[in-house]
Amino acid sequence: MTTIAPPDASPEAAPRHGTVRNHVGGAWVDGGAELLDVHAPATGAVIARVPLSGPAEVDAAVRAARAALPGWAATPLKERVQVLFRYRALLERDADALTALIVEEHGKVEVEARAEILKAIELTEFACALPQVATGEVLEVSRGVECRADRHPVGVVASVAPFNFPVMVPHWTVPNALALGNCMLLKPSELVPLSATRMAALLAEAGLPAGVFNVVHGGQAAVEALCDHPGIDALTFVGSTRVATLVYRRATAALKRALALGGAKNHLIVMPDAEPRGTAANVAASMAGCSGQRCMAASVMLAVADVDPILERVVEEARRLVPGDTLGPVISREAKARIERHVTEAERAGARVLLDGRGATAPGREGGYWVGPTVLDGVTPDMRIAREEVFGPVLAVVRAADLDAALAVENASPYGNAASVFTTSGGAARAVMERAQAGMVGVNVGVPVPREPFGFGGWGESAFGAGDITGKGSIEFWTRTKKTTTRWGT
């Protein structure tokens, strides 16, 4: 099995994984003197230290990527994806170890961590298929005159990834960007740096040339340096809306191509005719899966008319989720405190707590950051918990007299990531499909994530920039089109 970069042997490197290092130009290098402790969310223990890189470290990675770009861009697409075929096989080979790493550094339960690896493999498979998808065009536009369009890489690109999916979200961008001929810098979340380090090692083992893929660890200073550096041609970001707005403005001000995905406030509309058992299971899984730490989590259930029997089932399904067994921790002590404040504030504002996850613990892991599944009824649309992203296993139930009233609540949200409806009525389903102001819509699906080749992306304050970050839509982001017109005399 491929190993992570060798840890620092100094006394400060006591944690199990030592001090992680940047991967630049095919080599493991120090990322700066300032270090941040990395905590295991399930126990609170320090498991590694991560460097907080700055402009100098970013510049070194950009220079390495620039040096590798001519050779990699000139490599035919079919040859580039051979590296990704080998990389995909390595992901399968090391699936158990990668799953365990996600469980340790992020806190996901094993089934969720393994699902993340499987999704990374699927995303890599799509990149392997790009020779059949990202083809050029040619047409004789008039007698003796031919026009053609060919795709060329953007150049050196950067991707800033969040903490909630340490492996999957980097695979939204890395395989496609590399397959299409770009050289890349990945800045993973400083809260979960280990999985990205393993990715770099596996790509190197797969035969990716030095400098084509680089990992720079760090926080705000590293992100700002990526936005500002003139040697970076394009940048993607996934995180909160507040930061996504700042990153998008800063990157585009530096004349970069940018796509920044922000937060979400997803609504699940439950109609009285919905199938009770499947609806309840889907709603509970959507709100609590990955401890609610995903932009596709259902955080608001719009209960249309009398759906109390279904809501009772939702509460029972959620009650079965056990912290430390079928429910993982949230990412940090600060996140736990913030989520519990949201619940307390809503209760004081008049919401009824049907299931209370505040103060949850897991036996034997009392130092972890646990929040149990929480369901609140009687939430009104003006309450903060109904408007703002909580990012925890919390479901706010908002009552609506009819479908029009429910859609009015959904449409009023500034976010536009996802919305779903649970119903047996084709008419109600069609109304939500047409009228929901969201980039991803589900019918009897709690987490309406499109699968490849369809792209992932929201509307409104959930996404800034044009296009989607995955699937066919991402091809436009990672390439430039060269148009050539030829005419030969006869």
Summary of the structure (lengths in Angstrom):
residues: 490
radius of gyration: 23.4
end to end distance: 61.7
largest distance: 84.1
contacts: 1821
relative contact order: 0.13
helix: 40%
strand: 23%
